[in-house]
Amino acid sequence: MADKPALSSPRVTVVMVDGGTWEVQTLNIDMLKWERHALRNKLPVNPGGSPVNWLTYLAWSAGLRENLIPTEVTWPRFSDELCASVNAENVPTGAAVGPTVPEPDTD
């Protein structure tokens, strides 16, 4: 069996408001959908221009594609109500996105 190819599109970890978590590999189709969405809505197409929005959109698109979220979950509902956090390790330069982890209280 051949190894999986190394993809430049990020693998995203999603935490939902209800506490559910899932991971999904984004693909070129998800990034193309982001570009179309960004152009229609006059958003920065470059992931570095709106990194959390970009990664959340990719997570939503890939989640729909992989049946990790129901098809009736719209982008506004996913981003504004259902998704608590997104994180990815292999994001393009200038688009680093990850959760902010608070410093431990040492007092």
C-alpha positions as CSV (number, residue, x, y, z in Angstrom):
1,M,0.0,0.0,0.0
2,A,1.4,3.4,-1.0
3,D,1.9,6.1,1.6
4,K,-0.6,9.0,1.6
5,P,0.8,12.0,-0.3
6,A,1.9,15.0,1.7
7,L,-0.8,17.7,1.0
8,S,-0.3,21.4,1.2
9,S,-3.9,21.9,2.3
10,P,-4.2,21.9,6.1
11,R,-5.6,19.1,8.2
12,V,-8.0,20.8,10.6
13,T,-9.0,19.9,14.1
14,V,-12.5,21.3,15.0
15,V,-14.1,21.7,18.4
16,M,-17.8,22.2,18.4
17,V,-19.8,24.2,20.9
18,D,-21.5,21.0,22.1
19,G,-18.0,19.5,22.9
20,G,-17.7,17.3,19.9
21,T,-14.4,17.2,18.1
22,W,-13.3,15.9,14.7
23,E,-10.5,16.2,12.3
24,V,-10.6,16.6,8.6
25,Q,-8.2,16.9,5.7
26,T,-9.0,19.9,3.6
27,L,-8.5,19.6,-0.1
28,N,-8.1,21.8,-3.1
29,I,-11.8,21.9,-3.6
30,D,-12.3,23.4,-0.2
31,M,-9.7,26.1,-0.9
32,L,-11.3,26.9,-4.2
33,K,-14.7,27.3,-2.5
34,W,-13.1,29.7,-0.1
35,E,-11.6,31.8,-2.9
36,R,-15.1,32.0,-4.6
37,H,-16.7,32.9,-1.3
38,A,-14.1,35.5,-0.5
39,L,-14.3,37.2,-3.9
40,R,-18.1,37.3,-3.7
41,N,-18.0,38.8,-0.2
42,K,-15.1,41.2,-0.8
43,L,-12.9,39.3,1.8
44,P,-9.1,38.8,1.5
45,V,-8.5,35.8,-0.6
46,N,-5.1,35.3,0.9
47,P,-5.4,33.2,4.0
48,G,-3.1,35.6,5.9
49,G,-5.7,38.4,5.4
50,S,-8.4,36.7,7.5
51,P,-6.8,33.5,8.9
52,V,-9.5,32.4,11.4
53,N,-12.3,33.0,8.9
54,W,-10.3,31.2,6.2
55,L,-9.6,28.1,8.3
56,T,-13.1,28.0,9.7
57,Y,-14.5,28.1,6.2
58,L,-12.2,25.3,5.1
59,A,-13.2,23.2,8.1
60,W,-16.9,23.8,7.3
61,S,-16.5,22.9,3.6
62,A,-14.4,19.8,4.4
63,G,-16.8,18.8,7.2
64,L,-19.7,18.9,4.8
65,R,-17.8,17.1,2.1
66,E,-16.8,14.3,4.5
67,N,-20.3,14.1,6.1
68,L,-19.0,15.2,9.5
69,I,-21.7,17.9,9.8
70,P,-25.2,17.7,8.3
71,T,-25.7,19.2,4.8
72,E,-28.3,21.6,6.2
73,V,-25.7,23.4,8.4
74,T,-25.0,26.6,6.6
75,W,-21.8,28.6,6.7
76,P,-23.2,31.4,8.9
77,R,-24.7,28.8,11.4
78,F,-21.4,26.8,11.5
79,S,-19.2,29.9,12.0
80,D,-21.5,31.9,14.3
81,E,-23.2,29.2,16.4
82,L,-21.8,25.7,16.2
83,C,-18.0,25.9,15.8
84,A,-16.1,26.8,19.0
85,S,-12.5,26.4,17.7
86,V,-10.4,25.4,14.8
87,N,-6.7,24.5,14.7
88,A,-4.3,23.4,12.0
89,E,-0.6,22.7,12.0
90,N,0.3,22.8,8.3
91,V,-1.0,26.2,7.3
92,P,0.6,28.4,4.6
93,T,3.1,31.0,5.8
94,G,1.4,34.2,6.9
95,A,-1.8,32.3,7.8
96,A,-0.8,30.7,11.1
97,V,-4.0,29.8,13.0
98,G,-4.3,28.1,16.3
99,P,-6.0,28.4,19.6
100,T,-4.6,30.8,22.1
101,V,-3.5,28.8,25.1
102,P,-3.4,30.9,28.3
103,E,-0.2,30.9,30.3
104,P,-0.3,28.9,33.4
105,D,-1.0,30.9,36.6
106,T,2.2,30.6,38.7
107,D,1.0,32.8,41.6
